[in-house]
Amino acid sequence: MLDFNQIESDTKTGDFELIPDKTIAYAVMQLQGGDTEIPEFGRGNFFLKSQHSKAKWLPLEFTIIGGDYDGRKVWHRLFVDGDKLNEKNVPVAKDIGLKLMRAIIESARGIDSNDMSPEAQEKRKINSIDDLRGMQLCIKIGIEKGTNGYADKNRLIAPLTVGQNGYIGPNQPQQTTSAANNVNTSTAPSSEGSVPDWAK
């Protein structure tokens, strides 16, 4: 029998101030995993899917390295499928998601987005989604307003790449922040949450 009567109660609320809007940080990215495999992205159940639409996404977790927010986490859902199609008959969600993947790779591997040299093109290639696991990159963090009774939370604005203002490279893992913002903590998103209109 395990007796917890002698263990002090945890009276902490678990709340932290949100990371200020437009904070730039160096972070390591992890794949949270899912229950769905999409063969074109490699073998493995890396994706989750909506029960109400064609939306599928890759759950990502970013852990900040260094600076005032060392160890803090930001979560993001990278959508790769949805009902809405663009003029090329490609899901809008997939088009947005692939562009985000490219930016992640360019940020992590120090590639200028305008560099189309053979070396840069080779660096943009990965064998599968699993290659993204553990990538360290520069990210800009924002704040997403809470809805339906949920508190505000931090969100990924975008990865920053070489040449963009505030970019932090592999050899300079530090961060710059905007003005402090005194609000509640960021929490991990639910498995589905609200799906953006363009991903439905």
CORKA-V507145 format. One record per helix or strand. SS is the DSSP state (hx for helix, st for strand). FROM is the first residue (numbers start at 1). TO is the last residue. Records with the same first field share a line. If there is no record, write none. Layout:
SS = FROM-TO, FROM-TO
//
This chain:
st = 23-31, 36-36, 47-49, 56-64, 73-81, 85-85, 91-91, 112-112, 136-144, 153-160, 162-162, 176-176
hx = 39-41, 92-109, 118-123, 129-132, 197-199
//
